[in-house]
């Protein structure tokens, strides 16, 4: 149970970084590491996910799990995902540019911002990405 929950949080961290950034930059995953937007936001996005994960999980399990959700561990995982999937185009990229539909942004970065609001934890990086993707899909006329 604990390992499965940890994997879900790590996957959420990767999706909160990769999906909106690849859609905004119109690029494959592998191009993220060299982009200024990635360098500007990835650490902050992951830090916010870490804070929400720790508040959610450690509240149930005790302090032994805090290290597992350390931002540096989450960011290392995000960069591994990017490297292992360098030629992939994220689902959000696909939704925006090929499927011409709304994205799962509210279930990724939007989830983090909602939890942040619930916990009184600011999540400006996740909110910025959520707003930018919503603006992009609104501008493209997707419902």
Steps between C-alpha positions, in 0.01 A plus 500: 500500500769748599708426189197535272408837650860617461501396133180693439648818651817459293295452184294805591820706540623388157164573338470841668833598346510320165143525375441874518854595403506282188163644398610859559835450327360277222779249551588141579590413860873492428509867401376609844831483686657765278203739506500817706140441608593157640798648683280778637205289620586130545664534841210709631232269360670198658551680830127578516410138418741391773337727758152372413616136500671536837196670649271229362712189559708587805187613676386138478828313527737700721832669429676192360357574154612860464831406336321301231317817398800732515493738202846391383381138478190604307700719262750219436204278408356766269833530319525121471152490344602773257817313401327162466217652294699762311329450163147479643243774468297525818128432515440871562702591191292246304174637639586859413654455155353179360180406680388864521341457839522615860777347705539325835663810652237530774580144615874568511614853583142593590492219758818638660362854509173379653681298767727797562196718554350239735824478702593869489811422292573744214544330162577784257705295251229236457236774479702682232522187286131421553401852396730501197362170371141615561576824315657304213205265459254790539687694231478196272126477565492159670205419721 
